[in-house]
Amino acid sequence: MTTVIHTGSKSEQAYDWIRTHITSHTFGPGYRLVLGTIADELDMSVVPVREAIRRLEAEGLVTFERNVGARVSLVDESEYANTMQTLGLVEGLATALSAPLLDAETLARAEQVNDRMRQLLGHFDAHMFTKLNQDFHSLLYETCPNPHVLDLVHRGWARLSGIRDTSFAFVPGRAHHSVEEHAQILELIHNGAEPLQIELAARHHRWRTMDAFLAARHSHTSEEGR
């Protein structure tokens, strides 16, 4: 039995519950979202569940298929690439703008998170690694003084929430490079590097993950076609 914390409207409760199940990959890509079943689980009518699913559809986490209904979105390569390209740009800028404002405590916390990620490499857990990865980047960009740029970063991460684990699970070797690139970004910030240098390091870090994932997808598709 799922425990539901009754805060906010029923639509908000349903949204939070479904989104959590999607982002934790309890409901994986392609999972069918049956309104009646979810409504029974949450002890509410289908109306707020339908409202929640429409909201998730607007975020790109859910798609509707004719004669099937609502499903958790599959990995769309074009959407993934577009989102990662954009996120690389805005997250790189947000990190560069944040850099002069980051104190020693925040940088130490980021180093600790990266150390935990490094420890996971020997017994890889894609879901935990991804969570720590977001924690790491969040520490570096949340101080961004430009609220518009920060909002775009948050939107980018929200769009990726349905496929983030897929990236590292599909290309686990990328995790090793990711940890090292994190260390390089931290070193640039510690040394007071030029903002553009920090921005480019953060941007290319994001794009390398995108390139590795898409290359692995294409390789896998080619092997299946043989």
PATI-353400 format. One record per residue (C-alpha): residue in three letters; residue number from 1; x, y negated, z negated. Coordinates in nm, 2 decimals. Layout:
REM residues N
<site "Ala", NUM, <X, Y, Z>>
...
END
This chain:
REM residues 226
<site "Met", 1, <0.00, 0.00, 0.00>>
<site "Thr", 2, <0.14, -0.34, 0.10>>
<site "Thr", 3, <0.14, -0.61, -0.17>>
<site "Val", 4, <0.01, -0.94, -0.04>>
<site "Ile", 5, <0.08, -1.26, -0.22>>
<site "His", 6, <-0.23, -1.47, -0.18>>
<site "Thr", 7, <-0.09, -1.81, -0.11>>
<site "Gly", 8, <-0.21, -2.04, 0.16>>
<site "Ser", 9, <-0.50, -1.98, 0.40>>
<site "Lys", 10, <-0.58, -1.63, 0.51>>
<site "Ser", 11, <-0.45, -1.71, 0.86>>
<site "Glu", 12, <-0.12, -1.83, 0.70>>
<site "Gln", 13, <-0.10, -1.51, 0.49>>
<site "Ala", 14, <-0.16, -1.30, 0.80>>
<site "Tyr", 15, <0.10, -1.50, 1.00>>
<site "Asp", 16, <0.36, -1.46, 0.72>>
<site "Trp", 17, <0.29, -1.08, 0.69>>
<site "Ile", 18, <0.31, -1.00, 1.06>>
<site "Arg", 19, <0.61, -1.23, 1.12>>
<site "Thr", 20, <0.80, -1.06, 0.84>>
<site "His", 21, <0.73, -0.72, 0.98>>
<site "Ile", 22, <0.85, -0.83, 1.32>>
<site "Thr", 23, <1.17, -1.01, 1.21>>
<site "Ser", 24, <1.26, -0.71, 0.98>>
<site "His", 25, <1.19, -0.48, 1.28>>
<site "Thr", 26, <0.93, -0.28, 1.09>>
<site "Phe", 27, <0.73, -0.37, 1.40>>
<site "Gly", 28, <0.98, -0.33, 1.68>>
<site "Pro", 29, <0.97, -0.45, 2.04>>
<site "Gly", 30, <0.66, -0.31, 2.21>>
<site "Tyr", 31, <0.48, -0.23, 1.89>>
<site "Arg", 32, <0.10, -0.26, 1.93>>
<site "Leu", 33, <-0.06, -0.50, 1.69>>
<site "Val", 34, <-0.41, -0.37, 1.62>>
<site "Leu", 35, <-0.62, -0.65, 1.47>>
<site "Gly", 36, <-0.86, -0.42, 1.27>>
<site "Thr", 37, <-0.58, -0.22, 1.12>>
<site "Ile", 38, <-0.39, -0.53, 1.01>>
<site "Ala", 39, <-0.71, -0.69, 0.88>>
<site "Asp", 40, <-0.78, -0.38, 0.67>>
<site "Glu", 41, <-0.42, -0.38, 0.54>>
<site "Leu", 42, <-0.45, -0.74, 0.43>>
<site "Asp", 43, <-0.81, -0.71, 0.31>>
<site "Met", 44, <-0.95, -0.98, 0.53>>
<site "Ser", 45, <-1.16, -1.02, 0.85>>
<site "Val", 46, <-1.00, -1.00, 1.20>>
<site "Val", 47, <-1.06, -1.38, 1.25>>
<site "Pro", 48, <-0.75, -1.50, 1.06>>
<site "Val", 49, <-0.55, -1.21, 1.19>>
<site "Arg", 50, <-0.64, -1.32, 1.55>>
<site "Glu", 51, <-0.54, -1.68, 1.47>>
<site "Ala", 52, <-0.21, -1.56, 1.33>>
<site "Ile", 53, <-0.14, -1.35, 1.64>>
<site "Arg", 54, <-0.21, -1.65, 1.86>>
<site "Arg", 55, <0.04, -1.86, 1.67>>
<site "Leu", 56, <0.30, -1.58, 1.70>>
<site "Glu", 57, <0.22, -1.56, 2.07>>
<site "Ala", 58, <0.29, -1.94, 2.10>>
<site "Glu", 59, <0.63, -1.87, 1.94>>
<site "Gly", 60, <0.71, -1.60, 2.19>>
<site "Leu", 61, <0.71, -1.32, 1.93>>
<site "Val", 62, <0.39, -1.16, 2.06>>
<site "Thr", 63, <0.25, -1.10, 2.41>>
<site "Phe", 64, <-0.09, -0.99, 2.53>>
<site "Glu", 65, <-0.12, -0.72, 2.78>>
<site "Arg", 66, <-0.44, -0.66, 2.98>>
<site "Asn", 67, <-0.64, -0.36, 2.86>>
<site "Val", 68, <-0.38, -0.31, 2.58>>
<site "Gly", 69, <-0.40, -0.61, 2.35>>
<site "Ala", 70, <-0.13, -0.77, 2.14>>
<site "Arg", 71, <0.22, -0.63, 2.13>>
<site "Val", 72, <0.55, -0.74, 1.98>>
<site "Ser", 73, <0.74, -0.90, 2.26>>
<site "Leu", 74, <1.00, -0.69, 2.45>>
<site "Val", 75, <1.34, -0.83, 2.53>>
<site "Asp", 76, <1.31, -1.05, 2.83>>
<site "Glu", 77, <1.66, -1.11, 2.97>>
<site "Ser", 78, <1.58, -1.44, 3.12>>
<site "Glu", 79, <1.41, -1.57, 2.81>>
<site "Tyr", 80, <1.70, -1.44, 2.60>>
<site "Ala", 81, <1.96, -1.60, 2.82>>
<site "Asn", 82, <1.77, -1.93, 2.83>>
<site "Thr", 83, <1.72, -1.93, 2.45>>
<site "Met", 84, <2.09, -1.84, 2.38>>
<site "Gln", 85, <2.22, -2.10, 2.63>>
<site "Thr", 86, <2.01, -2.37, 2.47>>
<site "Leu", 87, <2.09, -2.26, 2.11>>
<site "Gly", 88, <2.46, -2.26, 2.19>>
<site "Leu", 89, <2.43, -2.62, 2.29>>
<site "Val", 90, <2.22, -2.75, 2.01>>
<site "Glu", 91, <2.38, -2.54, 1.74>>
<site "Gly", 92, <2.72, -2.64, 1.85>>
<site "Leu", 93, <2.63, -3.00, 1.83>>
<site "Ala", 94, <2.46, -2.95, 1.49>>
<site "Thr", 95, <2.77, -2.78, 1.35>>
<site "Ala", 96, <3.00, -3.06, 1.48>>
<site "Leu", 97, <2.78, -3.33, 1.33>>
<site "Ser", 98, <2.76, -3.14, 1.00>>
<site "Ala", 99, <3.13, -3.07, 0.98>>
<site "Pro", 100, <3.24, -3.40, 0.81>>
<site "Leu", 101, <2.96, -3.36, 0.56>>
<site "Leu", 102, <3.04, -3.01, 0.44>>
<site "Asp", 103, <3.19, -2.99, 0.09>>
<site "Ala", 104, <3.44, -2.74, -0.04>>
<site "Glu", 105, <3.17, -2.54, -0.21>>
<site "Thr", 106, <2.97, -2.49, 0.11>>
<site "Leu", 107, <3.27, -2.39, 0.31>>
<site "Ala", 108, <3.37, -2.15, 0.03>>
<site "Arg", 109, <3.02, -1.99, 0.05>>
<site "Ala", 110, <3.05, -1.96, 0.43>>
<site "Glu", 111, <3.38, -1.78, 0.39>>
<site "Gln", 112, <3.23, -1.55, 0.13>>
<site "Val", 113, <2.94, -1.46, 0.37>>
<site "Asn", 114, <3.19, -1.40, 0.65>>
<site "Asp", 115, <3.39, -1.17, 0.42>>
<site "Arg", 116, <3.07, -0.97, 0.35>>
<site "Met", 117, <3.02, -0.94, 0.72>>
<site "Arg", 118, <3.37, -0.81, 0.76>>
<site "Gln", 119, <3.31, -0.55, 0.49>>
<site "Leu", 120, <3.01, -0.42, 0.69>>
<site "Leu", 121, <3.22, -0.35, 1.00>>
<site "Gly", 122, <3.33, -0.01, 0.86>>
<site "His", 123, <2.97, 0.11, 0.79>>
<site "Phe", 124, <2.77, -0.10, 1.03>>
<site "Asp", 125, <2.42, -0.22, 0.94>>
<site "Ala", 126, <2.29, -0.43, 1.23>>
<site "His", 127, <2.00, -0.57, 1.03>>
<site "Met", 128, <2.21, -0.68, 0.73>>
<site "Phe", 129, <2.49, -0.81, 0.96>>
<site "Thr", 130, <2.24, -1.02, 1.15>>
<site "Lys", 131, <2.09, -1.16, 0.83>>
<site "Leu", 132, <2.44, -1.26, 0.70>>
<site "Asn", 133, <2.52, -1.40, 1.05>>
<site "Gln", 134, <2.23, -1.64, 1.02>>
<site "Asp", 135, <2.32, -1.73, 0.66>>
<site "Phe", 136, <2.67, -1.81, 0.78>>
<site "His", 137, <2.56, -2.04, 1.06>>
<site "Ser", 138, <2.29, -2.20, 0.85>>
<site "Leu", 139, <2.55, -2.31, 0.60>>
<site "Leu", 140, <2.74, -2.49, 0.88>>
<site "Tyr", 141, <2.45, -2.66, 1.06>>
<site "Glu", 142, <2.19, -2.74, 0.79>>
<site "Thr", 143, <2.37, -3.05, 0.68>>
<site "Cys", 144, <2.32, -3.20, 1.04>>
<site "Pro", 145, <2.22, -3.56, 0.99>>
<site "Asn", 146, <2.01, -3.56, 1.31>>
<site "Pro", 147, <1.67, -3.41, 1.23>>
<site "His", 148, <1.58, -3.37, 1.60>>
<site "Val", 149, <1.89, -3.16, 1.68>>
<site "Leu", 150, <1.83, -2.96, 1.36>>
<site "Asp", 151, <1.47, -2.90, 1.46>>
<site "Leu", 152, <1.58, -2.76, 1.80>>
<site "Val", 153, <1.82, -2.53, 1.63>>
<site "His", 154, <1.55, -2.39, 1.40>>
<site "Arg", 155, <1.32, -2.34, 1.71>>
<site "Gly", 156, <1.60, -2.15, 1.88>>
<site "Trp", 157, <1.65, -1.92, 1.59>>
<site "Ala", 158, <1.27, -1.86, 1.57>>
<site "Arg", 159, <1.26, -1.76, 1.93>>
<site "Leu", 160, <1.54, -1.51, 1.88>>
<site "Ser", 161, <1.39, -1.36, 1.56>>
<site "Gly", 162, <1.22, -1.07, 1.75>>
<site "Ile", 163, <1.55, -0.96, 1.91>>
<site "Arg", 164, <1.84, -1.07, 1.69>>
<site "Asp", 165, <1.90, -0.73, 1.55>>
<site "Thr", 166, <1.89, -0.59, 1.90>>
<site "Ser", 167, <2.20, -0.79, 1.99>>
<site "Phe", 168, <2.44, -0.64, 1.74>>
<site "Ala", 169, <2.27, -0.30, 1.74>>
<site "Phe", 170, <2.31, -0.29, 2.12>>
<site "Val", 171, <2.67, -0.42, 2.12>>
<site "Pro", 172, <2.81, -0.33, 1.78>>
<site "Gly", 173, <3.16, -0.40, 1.90>>
<site "Arg", 174, <3.07, -0.77, 1.94>>
<site "Ala", 175, <3.04, -0.78, 1.56>>
<site "His", 176, <3.42, -0.76, 1.51>>
<site "His", 177, <3.48, -1.05, 1.75>>
<site "Ser", 178, <3.20, -1.25, 1.58>>
<site "Val", 179, <3.37, -1.23, 1.24>>
<site "Glu", 180, <3.70, -1.35, 1.38>>
<site "Glu", 181, <3.53, -1.64, 1.57>>
<site "His", 182, <3.36, -1.74, 1.25>>
<site "Ala", 183, <3.70, -1.76, 1.08>>
<site "Gln", 184, <3.83, -1.98, 1.36>>
<site "Ile", 185, <3.54, -2.22, 1.33>>
<site "Leu", 186, <3.59, -2.25, 0.96>>
<site "Glu", 187, <3.96, -2.31, 1.02>>
<site "Leu", 188, <3.88, -2.60, 1.26>>
<site "Ile", 189, <3.64, -2.75, 1.00>>
<site "His", 190, <3.90, -2.71, 0.72>>
<site "Asn", 191, <4.17, -2.88, 0.93>>
<site "Gly", 192, <3.94, -3.18, 1.03>>
<site "Ala", 193, <3.95, -3.09, 1.40>>
<site "Glu", 194, <3.79, -3.32, 1.65>>
<site "Pro", 195, <3.40, -3.29, 1.66>>
<site "Leu", 196, <3.41, -3.19, 2.03>>
<site "Gln", 197, <3.65, -2.90, 1.95>>
<site "Ile", 198, <3.43, -2.77, 1.67>>
<site "Glu", 199, <3.12, -2.81, 1.90>>
<site "Leu", 200, <3.28, -2.61, 2.18>>
<site "Ala", 201, <3.40, -2.34, 1.95>>
<site "Ala", 202, <3.05, -2.29, 1.80>>
<site "Arg", 203, <2.89, -2.31, 2.15>>
<site "His", 204, <3.12, -2.06, 2.31>>
<site "His", 205, <3.08, -1.83, 2.01>>
<site "Arg", 206, <2.71, -1.82, 2.07>>
<site "Trp", 207, <2.75, -1.77, 2.44>>
<site "Arg", 208, <3.00, -1.49, 2.40>>
<site "Thr", 209, <2.73, -1.29, 2.21>>
<site "Met", 210, <2.49, -1.36, 2.49>>
<site "Asp", 211, <2.74, -1.25, 2.76>>
<site "Ala", 212, <2.82, -0.93, 2.57>>
<site "Phe", 213, <2.46, -0.84, 2.52>>
<site "Leu", 214, <2.36, -0.90, 2.88>>
<site "Ala", 215, <2.66, -0.71, 3.01>>
<site "Ala", 216, <2.57, -0.41, 2.79>>
<site "Arg", 217, <2.21, -0.43, 2.91>>
<site "His", 218, <2.31, -0.43, 3.27>>
<site "Ser", 219, <2.55, -0.14, 3.22>>
<site "His", 220, <2.29, 0.06, 3.04>>
<site "Thr", 221, <2.03, -0.01, 3.32>>
<site "Ser", 222, <2.28, 0.10, 3.58>>
<site "Glu", 223, <2.36, 0.43, 3.41>>
<site "Glu", 224, <1.98, 0.50, 3.37>>
<site "Gly", 225, <1.94, 0.45, 3.75>>
<site "Arg", 226, <2.20, 0.70, 3.85>>
END
